């Protein structure tokens, strides 16, 4: 078995709890880190889009990483999100993550404009100066910059990307990435592609719905990535049962959806900061129905 790295396993893209006045509830966040560790997850990715990092002050964003590191038990990794408009700002966030003890970082390409190949490579090379391993995050739907397989391979070959969170939802890409960069680690990026990307060779999952149902999703990941064909029968059962819920992770309302599912299951999701507003009733009702359906089948934690 390959050595387990800090970005391997189920790394939860953490929701961030806010109080009623929309200030950050750091105590609840620390409790959530421990909850995820207690329920089988391998690590946490604070300051991703699920953590609403775009709506945090610099002081809040820095403290979120500090709290995650302080709350993480031994062996539970912290992969800090360091996405920013420019390489210099992302480098500062990577240096901050390193200074408080994070294990690795997750980095989007520059996204103030549709950056070309050289700009993207420069971006990753710059942030690599912080010294922490970098997991690339390919989300061309939101960033308009596509980390295509041969570009990923170039960045990896240069030593500036150890793994990639693939959010296109297209498992066919995984095979080309592995052909061009056999030593890069693949991380599942969309909750509703766990089985397909797991079979293709993923060693990690930057995951949303483990915030609400960690045990079931950890089991799904392990079964999907074990390499044992016999495990796929059980994996398919869980996957079918949960797919309507996991699908919300790829919707525009994914933050609100996951927080609502947490609330519905007796955890604390709580409100979002603007511009995310309370969900329309018909959307909320669908999420609640999907959450209750999963809980009724025994996937409530």
C-alpha positions as CSV (number, residue, x, y, z in Angstrom):
1,X,0.0,0.0,0.0
2,X,1.3,3.5,-0.9
3,X,2.3,5.8,1.9
4,X,-0.6,7.8,3.2
5,X,-0.1,11.5,2.6
6,X,-1.9,14.4,4.4
7,X,-4.1,14.9,1.3
8,X,-5.1,11.3,1.1
9,X,-8.5,9.9,2.3
10,X,-11.6,11.9,3.0
11,X,-10.6,15.6,3.4
12,X,-13.8,17.5,4.3
13,X,-14.3,20.9,2.6
14,X,-15.6,22.3,5.8
15,X,-18.7,24.4,6.2
16,X,-18.1,27.4,8.6
17,X,-20.6,28.0,11.3
18,X,-21.9,31.6,11.8
19,X,-23.8,32.9,14.8
20,X,-27.2,34.6,14.3
21,X,-25.4,37.9,13.9
22,X,-23.2,36.3,11.2
23,X,-20.0,36.5,13.1
24,X,-17.9,33.4,13.0
25,X,-18.5,30.8,15.7
26,X,-15.0,29.5,16.2
27,X,-16.0,27.3,19.1
28,X,-18.6,25.5,17.0
29,X,-16.0,25.2,14.2
30,X,-13.5,23.6,16.6
31,X,-16.2,21.1,17.7
32,X,-17.0,20.3,14.1
33,X,-13.3,19.5,13.4
34,X,-13.4,17.0,16.3
35,X,-16.7,15.6,15.1
36,X,-15.3,14.9,11.7
37,X,-12.2,13.2,13.1
38,X,-14.3,11.1,15.5
39,X,-16.5,9.9,12.6
40,X,-13.7,8.6,10.4
41,X,-12.7,11.4,8.2
42,X,-9.0,11.9,7.5
43,X,-8.7,15.7,7.4
44,X,-10.3,19.0,6.8
45,X,-10.0,21.7,4.1
46,X,-10.9,25.1,5.7
47,X,-11.3,28.2,3.6
48,X,-12.7,26.5,0.5
49,X,-15.7,27.8,-1.2
50,X,-17.9,25.7,1.1
51,X,-16.3,27.6,3.9
52,X,-17.4,30.9,2.4
53,X,-13.8,32.2,2.4
54,X,-14.6,35.0,-0.1
55,X,-16.9,36.6,2.6
56,X,-14.3,36.5,5.4
57,X,-12.1,39.4,6.6
58,X,-8.4,38.6,6.4
59,X,-8.4,38.3,10.2
60,X,-11.2,35.8,10.1
61,X,-9.7,33.8,7.3
62,X,-6.4,33.5,9.2
63,X,-8.1,32.5,12.5
64,X,-10.1,29.8,10.7
65,X,-6.9,28.0,9.7
66,X,-5.5,28.5,13.2
67,X,-8.6,27.0,14.9
68,X,-8.6,24.0,12.5
69,X,-4.9,23.2,13.2
70,X,-5.4,23.6,17.0
71,X,-8.6,21.5,17.0
72,X,-7.2,18.7,14.8
73,X,-6.2,15.6,16.7
74,X,-3.0,13.8,15.8
75,X,-3.1,12.3,12.3
76,X,-6.0,14.5,11.2
77,X,-4.7,16.7,8.4
78,X,-5.4,20.3,7.6
79,X,-5.3,21.3,3.9
80,X,-5.9,25.1,3.9
81,X,-7.6,26.7,1.0
82,X,-5.4,29.5,-0.3
83,X,-7.4,30.6,-3.4
84,X,-7.1,34.3,-4.2
85,X,-7.2,36.6,-7.2
86,X,-3.4,36.7,-7.6
87,X,-0.3,34.6,-6.9
88,X,1.2,37.0,-4.4
89,X,-2.0,36.9,-2.2
90,X,-2.2,33.1,-2.5
91,X,1.5,32.9,-1.5
92,X,0.8,35.0,1.6
93,X,-2.1,32.7,2.6
94,X,0.1,29.6,2.0
95,X,2.8,31.2,4.2
96,X,0.2,31.9,6.9
97,X,-1.0,28.3,6.7
98,X,2.6,27.0,7.0
99,X,3.3,29.3,10.0
100,X,0.4,27.8,12.0
101,X,1.1,24.2,11.2
102,X,-1.1,23.2,8.2
103,X,-0.1,20.1,6.4
104,X,-0.7,21.2,2.8
105,X,-2.7,23.7,0.8
106,X,-5.4,23.6,-1.9
107,X,-4.9,26.1,-4.7
108,X,-7.2,27.3,-7.5
109,X,-5.6,28.8,-10.6
110,X,-5.7,32.6,-10.9
111,X,-9.2,33.7,-11.8
112,X,-9.5,37.4,-12.1
113,X,-9.4,36.7,-15.9
114,X,-9.1,33.7,-18.2
115,X,-5.4,33.2,-17.4
116,X,-3.2,31.5,-20.1
117,X,-0.9,28.6,-19.5
118,X,2.2,30.6,-18.6
119,X,0.2,32.6,-16.0
120,X,-1.2,29.5,-14.5
121,X,2.2,27.8,-14.2
122,X,3.7,31.0,-12.7
123,X,0.9,31.1,-10.2
124,X,1.6,27.6,-8.9
125,X,5.4,28.1,-9.0
126,X,4.9,31.3,-6.9
127,X,2.8,29.6,-4.2
128,X,5.1,26.6,-4.0
129,X,7.7,29.0,-2.5
130,X,5.8,28.7,0.8
131,X,7.1,25.1,1.1
132,X,3.8,23.3,1.6
133,X,2.6,20.6,-0.8
134,X,0.0,21.9,-3.2
135,X,-3.1,20.2,-4.3
136,X,-4.5,21.9,-7.4
137,X,-8.1,22.6,-7.6
138,X,-9.6,22.4,-11.1
139,X,-13.0,24.1,-11.2
140,X,-13.4,25.6,-14.7
141,X,-17.1,26.0,-14.2
142,X,-16.6,28.8,-11.6
143,X,-13.1,30.0,-12.4
144,X,-13.2,30.0,-16.2
145,X,-9.6,28.6,-16.1
146,X,-9.4,24.9,-17.0
147,X,-6.5,22.9,-15.7
148,X,-6.4,20.5,-18.6
149,X,-4.5,17.2,-18.2
150,X,-1.4,18.2,-20.0
151,X,-1.2,21.5,-18.1
152,X,-1.6,19.6,-14.8
153,X,1.2,17.3,-15.9
154,X,3.6,20.2,-16.6
155,X,2.9,21.8,-13.2
156,X,3.4,18.4,-11.5
157,X,6.6,17.7,-13.4
158,X,7.9,21.1,-12.2
159,X,7.3,20.0,-8.6
160,X,4.5,22.5,-7.9
161,X,1.5,20.2,-7.6
162,X,1.3,16.9,-5.7
163,X,-2.3,16.1,-6.4
164,X,-5.4,17.6,-8.1
165,X,-9.0,18.0,-7.0
166,X,-10.9,17.4,-10.2
167,X,-14.2,19.2,-10.2
168,X,-15.3,18.9,-13.8
169,X,-17.3,15.9,-13.0
170,X,-15.9,14.1,-16.0
171,X,-14.2,10.8,-14.9
172,X,-12.7,10.3,-18.4
173,X,-10.2,13.1,-17.6
174,X,-8.7,11.0,-14.8
175,X,-7.3,8.5,-17.2
176,X,-5.6,11.1,-19.3
177,X,-4.1,12.9,-16.3
178,X,-2.7,9.6,-15.1
179,X,-1.2,8.8,-18.5
180,X,0.5,12.1,-18.6
181,X,1.5,12.4,-14.9
182,X,1.5,8.8,-13.5
183,X,2.8,10.0,-10.1
184,X,0.2,12.7,-9.4
185,X,-2.5,11.9,-6.8
186,X,-6.1,12.2,-7.9
187,X,-8.7,13.6,-5.5
188,X,-12.4,13.4,-6.1
189,X,-13.8,16.9,-6.4
190,X,-17.6,16.4,-6.8
191,X,-19.6,14.4,-4.3
192,X,-21.7,12.8,-7.1
193,X,-18.7,11.3,-8.9
194,X,-17.3,9.3,-6.0
195,X,-17.8,5.9,-7.4
196,X,-16.6,6.7,-11.0
197,X,-13.5,8.6,-9.9
198,X,-12.8,6.2,-7.1
199,X,-12.7,3.3,-9.6
200,X,-10.4,5.4,-11.9
201,X,-7.8,5.5,-9.1
202,X,-8.5,8.4,-6.7
203,X,-6.6,8.3,-3.4
204,X,-8.5,11.2,-1.8
205,X,-11.8,13.1,-1.8
206,X,-12.2,16.8,-1.0
207,X,-15.7,16.3,0.1
208,X,-18.8,18.3,1.0
209,X,-21.5,16.0,2.3
210,X,-19.3,14.4,5.0
211,X,-20.1,17.6,6.9
212,X,-23.5,16.1,7.4
213,X,-23.1,12.3,7.0
214,X,-19.5,11.5,7.6
215,X,-19.7,7.7,8.4
216,X,-21.7,6.7,5.4
217,X,-19.6,8.8,3.0
218,X,-16.3,7.6,4.4
219,X,-17.6,4.0,3.9
220,X,-18.6,4.9,0.3
221,X,-15.1,6.3,-0.4
222,X,-13.3,3.3,1.1
223,X,-15.4,0.9,-0.9
224,X,-15.0,2.8,-4.1
225,X,-11.2,3.1,-3.8
226,X,-10.2,-0.3,-2.3
227,X,-9.4,-1.9,-5.6
228,X,-11.4,-4.9,-4.6
229,X,-14.1,-5.6,-7.1
230,X,-16.3,-7.3,-4.5
231,X,-16.5,-3.9,-2.6
232,X,-18.2,-2.3,-5.5
233,X,-21.5,-4.1,-5.0
234,X,-21.9,-2.5,-1.6
235,X,-20.6,0.8,-2.9
236,X,-23.2,0.9,-5.6
237,X,-26.0,0.4,-3.0
238,X,-24.8,3.3,-0.9
239,X,-24.1,5.5,-4.0
240,X,-27.6,4.9,-5.3
241,X,-29.2,5.6,-1.9
242,X,-27.2,8.8,-1.5
243,X,-26.9,10.2,-5.0
244,X,-29.8,12.5,-4.9
245,X,-28.4,14.1,-1.8
246,X,-24.7,14.1,-3.0
247,X,-25.9,15.9,-6.2
248,X,-26.6,19.1,-4.2
249,X,-22.8,19.5,-3.8
250,X,-22.5,20.5,-7.4
251,X,-25.4,22.9,-7.4
252,X,-25.2,26.7,-7.0
253,X,-26.8,26.3,-3.6
254,X,-24.3,23.8,-2.4
255,X,-23.3,25.8,0.7
256,X,-26.8,26.4,1.8
257,X,-27.8,22.8,0.9
258,X,-25.1,21.2,3.0
259,X,-25.8,23.5,6.0
260,X,-29.5,22.7,5.7
261,X,-28.8,19.0,5.7
262,X,-26.6,19.4,8.8
263,X,-29.4,21.3,10.6
264,X,-31.9,18.7,9.6
265,X,-29.8,15.9,11.0
266,X,-29.3,17.6,14.4
267,X,-25.9,19.1,13.7
268,X,-25.2,22.9,13.4
269,X,-25.2,24.2,9.8
270,X,-26.6,27.6,10.5
271,X,-26.9,30.6,8.3
272,X,-24.7,31.7,5.4
273,X,-23.3,35.2,4.8
274,X,-24.6,37.3,1.9
275,X,-24.8,37.1,-1.0
276,X,-26.0,33.6,0.0
277,X,-29.5,34.1,1.3
278,X,-32.1,31.7,2.8
279,X,-33.2,29.2,0.2
280,X,-36.5,29.4,-1.6
281,X,-39.0,27.1,0.0
282,X,-39.4,24.7,-2.9
283,X,-35.6,24.2,-3.0
284,X,-35.3,23.8,0.7
285,X,-38.1,21.3,0.7
286,X,-36.3,19.2,-1.9
287,X,-33.1,19.2,0.1
288,X,-34.9,18.3,3.3
289,X,-36.7,15.5,1.5
290,X,-33.4,14.1,0.2
291,X,-31.8,14.4,3.6
292,X,-34.7,12.6,5.3
293,X,-34.7,9.9,2.7
294,X,-31.0,9.2,3.3
295,X,-31.6,9.2,7.1
296,X,-34.5,6.8,6.8
297,X,-32.2,4.3,5.1
298,X,-29.7,4.5,7.9
299,X,-27.3,7.1,6.6
300,X,-28.0,9.7,9.2
301,X,-24.4,10.2,10.5
